[in-house]
Amino acid sequence: MNDPVIDTSIFIAKLLGYGMLGLWLFTIFVVVPEKSFKTTSWFGSKFMRILKPGLRIKLPYPLETVDVSMSTKVQPISVKVTSMTLDNAQISIQASVHYTPKEGSYYQAAYALENPEGQMTTYLDNFLRAQIKTLNVQEVFSSTTEFQQEIMAKLSDQFGEYGYRIENVLVGEPILSDQMSKSYERRLIAEQEQQAAVAEGAALKTRLTMKAEAEGESLKIKAHAFKEFRKLIAEGNTEAIKTFLDDLHDGSLNAASVLQFFSGLDEREAYRDAASQGGKSVYIGGNSGGNGGNLKQEVASAVTAALLAYENAPKGLVAVASNSTK
């Protein structure tokens, strides 16, 4: 007869053996999550293959083991750097890089670099510090786009061969300390006021120069017009005198007589112009006659008479002409 204890022990041993065999065979299944990949190796030492998302089958452990698991999602790295600018201003600037393993380069991404995130962080930190030290505050504020482009180009070139693709680079707005911000703001205001003063001075200089040039041109035009006016008057007088003399063949008039006649016309026009101004106007004619008259005495008499007439004259014209006696 069989011993029941021995039979039970054999059954339990077989059950454990089948269970362990089942667990061992179960290691052939590998679940790879979406947006990720896994690499396997032969006995944990030699790369075998890359497993993409889904339920995958491999050799049972330890023949084939899962070595590296990586996400293919876009990963961010952020760095904040504080440094001194060329004009001794303390400034902070933050930059972030978004990267992901490249399709078809998963082996390089998994094995080429020990710590890709740390190396990218170090590059960002060194690059930003070096750039800030060579620029003044205004140049740093205006160079964020150039920073982004240069970081994108350098990282894509350096890390592309290691299986990574740089999706995007963002460089934030530089930040000054509160004290430096207020100081720089005052400096900008002073510079802007100085530029405004220079611009106003230049505008005033331009206006004055143009005004002077315009006045000069105006005076030239007036002088030319006055010259032409006098020329016309002279030509008219010459023609009038000639007409007078040509029409009188008896010789009773000469050029001097005709000019004296015109002078009388001028005096009468002067009376008319004075009266047109309103109020009490006094006109003193100083015609000495040129034949031995006492000019001083005549002028004095004329002024006295004019003043007396001015006191008693109504609103209008008082005209006193001083003429010498022959």
C-alpha positions as CSV (number, residue, x, y, z in Angstrom):
1,M,0.0,0.0,0.0
2,N,1.1,3.5,-0.7
3,D,1.9,5.8,2.2
4,P,-0.6,8.7,2.3
5,V,2.0,11.1,3.7
6,I,4.4,10.4,0.8
7,D,1.7,10.8,-1.7
8,T,0.6,14.1,-0.3
9,S,4.2,15.4,-0.3
10,I,4.7,14.4,-3.9
11,F,1.5,16.1,-4.9
12,I,2.5,19.3,-3.2
13,A,5.9,19.2,-4.8
14,K,4.4,18.8,-8.2
15,L,2.0,21.6,-7.5
16,L,4.8,23.9,-6.5
17,G,6.8,22.9,-9.5
18,Y,4.0,23.5,-11.9
19,G,3.3,26.9,-10.2
20,M,6.9,28.0,-10.5
21,L,7.0,26.8,-14.1
22,G,3.9,28.9,-14.8
23,L,5.4,31.9,-13.1
24,W,8.7,31.5,-15.1
25,L,6.8,31.1,-18.3
26,F,4.8,34.2,-17.5
27,T,7.9,36.3,-17.7
28,I,7.8,36.0,-21.4
29,F,5.0,38.6,-21.4
30,V,5.9,42.3,-21.3
31,V,3.4,45.2,-21.3
32,V,4.8,48.4,-22.8
33,P,2.7,51.4,-22.0
34,E,1.6,53.9,-24.7
35,K,4.0,56.7,-25.5
36,S,7.0,54.7,-24.3
37,F,9.4,51.9,-25.2
38,K,11.6,49.3,-23.5
39,T,14.9,47.7,-24.4
40,T,15.8,44.1,-23.6
41,S,19.2,42.4,-23.1
42,W,20.6,38.9,-23.2
43,F,21.2,37.9,-19.6
44,G,21.2,41.6,-18.7
45,S,24.5,42.3,-20.4
46,K,24.0,42.5,-24.2
47,F,21.3,44.6,-26.0
48,M,18.8,42.5,-27.9
49,R,15.9,44.5,-29.1
50,I,13.4,47.4,-28.6
51,L,9.9,46.7,-27.5
52,K,7.2,49.3,-28.6
53,P,3.9,49.9,-26.9
54,G,1.5,46.9,-26.5
55,L,1.7,43.4,-25.1
56,R,5.0,41.9,-26.2
57,I,6.6,38.4,-25.9
58,K,10.2,37.8,-25.1
59,L,12.3,35.0,-23.8
60,P,11.7,34.1,-20.2
61,Y,13.8,35.5,-17.4
62,P,16.8,35.5,-17.2
63,L,17.4,34.7,-20.8
64,E,16.0,38.0,-21.9
65,T,15.5,40.8,-19.4
66,V,14.0,44.3,-19.7
67,D,16.9,46.7,-19.5
68,V,15.7,50.4,-20.1
69,S,12.2,51.9,-20.0
70,M,11.8,55.4,-21.5
71,S,8.9,57.7,-22.2
72,T,8.5,59.1,-25.7
73,K,6.4,62.1,-24.4
74,V,7.9,65.6,-24.6
75,Q,9.9,66.2,-21.5
76,P,10.6,69.7,-20.1
77,I,13.9,71.0,-18.6
78,S,13.8,74.4,-16.9
79,V,16.8,76.6,-15.8
80,K,16.9,79.9,-14.0
81,V,20.2,81.9,-14.1
82,T,21.1,85.0,-12.2
83,S,24.2,86.9,-13.3
84,M,25.8,90.4,-13.8
85,T,25.5,92.2,-17.1
86,L,28.2,94.1,-18.8
87,D,27.0,97.3,-17.2
88,N,27.0,95.7,-13.7
89,A,23.3,95.1,-13.3
90,Q,22.1,91.9,-11.6
91,I,19.6,90.2,-13.8
92,S,17.7,86.9,-13.8
93,I,16.5,84.9,-16.8
94,Q,14.7,81.6,-17.1
95,A,14.9,79.2,-20.0
96,S,13.2,75.9,-20.7
97,V,13.8,73.1,-23.2
98,H,11.3,70.5,-24.4
99,Y,12.8,67.4,-25.8
100,T,11.9,63.8,-26.7
101,P,13.6,60.6,-28.0
102,K,13.6,60.5,-31.8
103,E,11.7,57.8,-33.6
104,G,14.2,55.4,-35.1
105,S,16.9,56.5,-32.6
106,Y,15.7,54.8,-29.4
107,Y,18.9,52.8,-29.0
108,Q,21.0,56.0,-28.9
109,A,18.5,57.7,-26.6
110,A,18.6,54.8,-24.2
111,Y,22.4,54.1,-24.1
112,A,24.4,57.0,-25.6
113,L,24.1,59.4,-22.6
114,E,24.2,58.7,-19.0
115,N,22.2,61.7,-17.9
116,P,20.9,63.7,-20.9
117,E,18.7,66.0,-18.7
118,G,21.7,67.0,-16.5
119,Q,23.8,67.7,-19.6
120,M,21.1,69.9,-21.2
121,T,20.7,71.7,-17.9
122,T,24.4,72.4,-17.7
123,Y,24.6,73.6,-21.2
124,L,21.7,76.0,-20.6
125,D,23.2,77.4,-17.5
126,N,26.6,78.0,-19.0
127,F,25.2,79.5,-22.2
128,L,23.0,82.0,-20.5
129,R,25.7,83.1,-18.0
130,A,28.2,83.6,-20.8
131,Q,25.7,85.7,-22.8
132,I,24.5,87.9,-20.0
133,K,28.1,88.8,-19.0
134,T,28.9,90.1,-22.5
135,L,25.7,92.3,-22.9
136,N,24.3,95.3,-21.2
137,V,20.8,95.3,-19.7
138,Q,19.1,96.7,-22.8
139,E,20.8,94.2,-25.0
140,V,19.8,91.3,-22.8
141,F,16.1,92.4,-22.9
142,S,16.3,92.6,-26.7
143,S,18.2,89.3,-27.3
144,T,15.7,86.7,-25.9
145,T,14.7,85.7,-29.4
146,E,18.4,85.3,-30.5
147,F,19.0,83.2,-27.3
148,Q,16.1,80.9,-28.2
149,Q,17.4,80.4,-31.8
150,E,20.9,79.8,-30.7
151,I,20.0,77.3,-28.0
152,M,17.7,75.5,-30.4
153,A,20.4,75.2,-33.0
154,K,23.2,74.1,-30.6
155,L,21.1,71.5,-28.7
156,S,19.6,70.1,-31.8
157,D,23.1,69.7,-33.2
158,Q,24.7,68.3,-30.1
159,F,22.0,66.0,-28.8
160,G,20.5,65.0,-32.2
161,E,23.3,62.4,-32.7
162,Y,22.4,61.0,-29.3
163,G,18.9,60.2,-30.3
164,Y,17.0,63.3,-29.0
165,R,14.9,65.8,-30.8
166,I,14.6,69.3,-29.4
167,E,10.9,70.3,-29.8
168,N,11.0,73.8,-28.5
169,V,13.1,76.3,-26.6
170,L,11.6,79.2,-24.5
171,V,13.5,82.0,-22.9
172,G,11.5,84.1,-20.5
173,E,11.6,87.9,-20.0
174,P,14.7,89.0,-18.1
175,I,14.0,90.2,-14.5
176,L,15.9,92.9,-12.7
177,S,16.0,93.2,-8.9
178,D,13.7,95.8,-7.4
179,Q,16.5,98.2,-6.7
180,M,18.1,97.7,-10.2
181,S,14.7,98.0,-11.8
182,K,14.0,101.4,-10.3
183,S,17.5,102.6,-11.0
184,Y,17.4,101.5,-14.6
185,E,13.9,103.0,-15.0
186,R,15.3,106.4,-13.8
187,R,18.2,106.0,-16.2
188,L,15.9,105.3,-19.1
189,I,13.7,108.3,-18.3
190,A,16.7,110.6,-18.1
191,E,18.0,109.3,-21.5
192,Q,14.6,109.7,-23.1
193,E,14.3,113.3,-21.7
194,Q,17.8,114.0,-23.1
195,Q,16.9,112.6,-26.5
196,A,13.6,114.6,-26.4
197,A,15.6,117.8,-25.6
198,V,18.0,117.2,-28.4
199,A,15.2,116.5,-30.8
200,E,13.4,119.7,-29.7
201,G,16.6,121.7,-30.1
202,A,17.1,120.3,-33.6
203,A,13.5,121.0,-34.5
204,L,13.9,124.6,-33.2
205,K,17.1,125.1,-35.1
206,T,15.5,123.8,-38.3
207,R,12.5,126.1,-37.8
208,L,14.7,129.1,-37.2
209,T,16.9,128.3,-40.1
210,M,14.0,127.8,-42.5
211,K,12.4,131.0,-41.1
212,A,15.6,133.0,-41.7
213,E,16.0,131.5,-45.2
214,A,12.3,132.4,-45.9
215,E,12.8,135.9,-44.6
216,G,15.9,136.3,-46.7
217,E,14.1,135.1,-49.8
218,S,11.2,137.5,-48.9
219,L,13.6,140.4,-48.6
220,K,15.2,139.6,-51.9
221,I,11.8,139.5,-53.5
222,K,10.7,142.8,-51.8
223,A,14.0,144.5,-52.8
224,H,13.5,143.3,-56.4
225,A,9.9,144.5,-56.4
226,F,10.9,147.9,-54.9
227,K,13.7,148.2,-57.5
228,E,11.2,147.5,-60.3
229,F,8.7,149.9,-58.7
230,R,11.2,152.7,-58.5
231,K,12.3,151.9,-62.1
232,L,8.7,152.2,-63.3
233,I,8.3,155.5,-61.4
234,A,11.5,156.9,-62.9
235,E,10.5,155.7,-66.4
236,G,7.1,157.3,-65.9
237,N,8.5,160.6,-64.7
238,T,10.9,160.7,-67.6
239,E,8.1,160.0,-70.0
240,A,5.8,162.6,-68.3
241,I,8.5,165.3,-68.4
242,K,9.2,164.6,-72.0
243,T,5.5,164.9,-72.8
244,F,5.3,168.2,-71.0
245,L,8.3,169.6,-72.8
246,D,7.3,168.3,-76.2
247,D,3.8,169.8,-76.0
248,L,5.2,173.2,-75.0
249,H,7.2,174.5,-77.9
250,D,7.6,178.0,-76.5
251,G,10.2,177.1,-73.9
252,S,8.1,178.4,-71.0
253,L,8.8,175.2,-68.9
254,N,11.9,173.3,-68.3
255,A,12.5,169.9,-66.5
256,A,12.9,171.6,-63.1
257,S,9.5,173.2,-63.4
258,V,7.9,169.9,-64.3
259,L,9.5,168.2,-61.3
260,Q,8.3,170.9,-59.0
261,F,4.8,170.3,-60.3
262,F,5.1,166.6,-59.5
263,S,6.3,167.5,-56.1
264,G,3.2,169.5,-55.5
265,L,1.1,166.4,-56.5
266,D,3.1,164.4,-53.9
267,E,2.2,166.9,-51.2
268,R,-1.5,166.8,-52.0
269,E,-1.4,163.0,-51.9
270,A,0.3,163.3,-48.5
271,Y,-2.6,165.5,-47.3
272,R,-5.1,162.9,-48.5
273,D,-3.3,160.0,-46.9
274,A,-2.9,161.9,-43.6
275,A,-6.7,162.7,-43.5
276,S,-7.6,159.1,-44.2
277,Q,-6.0,158.0,-40.9
278,G,-8.6,159.8,-38.7
279,G,-8.0,161.9,-35.6
280,K,-6.0,165.1,-35.8
281,S,-3.2,164.9,-38.2
282,V,-0.6,167.6,-38.9
283,Y,1.4,167.7,-42.1
284,I,4.3,170.3,-42.4
285,G,5.6,170.9,-45.9
286,G,9.2,172.2,-46.0
287,N,9.4,173.8,-49.5
288,S,12.0,176.6,-49.2
289,G,11.7,177.7,-52.7
290,G,15.4,177.8,-53.1
291,N,15.6,181.6,-53.7
292,G,17.2,183.0,-50.6
293,G,14.4,182.2,-48.1
294,N,15.2,181.7,-44.5
295,L,14.5,178.0,-44.0
296,K,14.9,177.9,-40.2
297,Q,12.5,180.9,-39.8
298,E,10.0,179.3,-42.2
299,V,10.0,176.0,-40.4
300,A,9.6,177.6,-37.0
301,S,6.7,179.7,-38.3
302,A,5.1,176.6,-39.9
303,V,5.4,174.5,-36.7
304,T,3.9,177.3,-34.5
305,A,1.0,177.7,-36.9
306,A,0.5,174.0,-37.0
307,L,0.4,173.6,-33.3
308,L,-2.1,176.5,-33.0
309,A,-4.2,174.9,-35.6
310,Y,-4.0,171.5,-34.0
311,E,-5.3,172.9,-30.7
312,N,-8.4,174.4,-32.3
313,A,-9.0,172.0,-35.2
314,P,-11.8,169.5,-35.2
315,K,-11.2,165.8,-35.9
316,G,-9.7,165.7,-39.4
317,L,-6.7,167.1,-41.1
318,V,-4.8,170.2,-40.4
319,A,-2.2,170.8,-43.1
320,V,0.4,173.6,-42.8
321,A,2.7,174.1,-45.7
322,S,5.8,176.2,-45.3
323,N,6.6,178.0,-48.5
324,S,9.4,180.6,-48.9
325,T,8.8,184.0,-50.5
326,K,10.7,184.9,-53.5
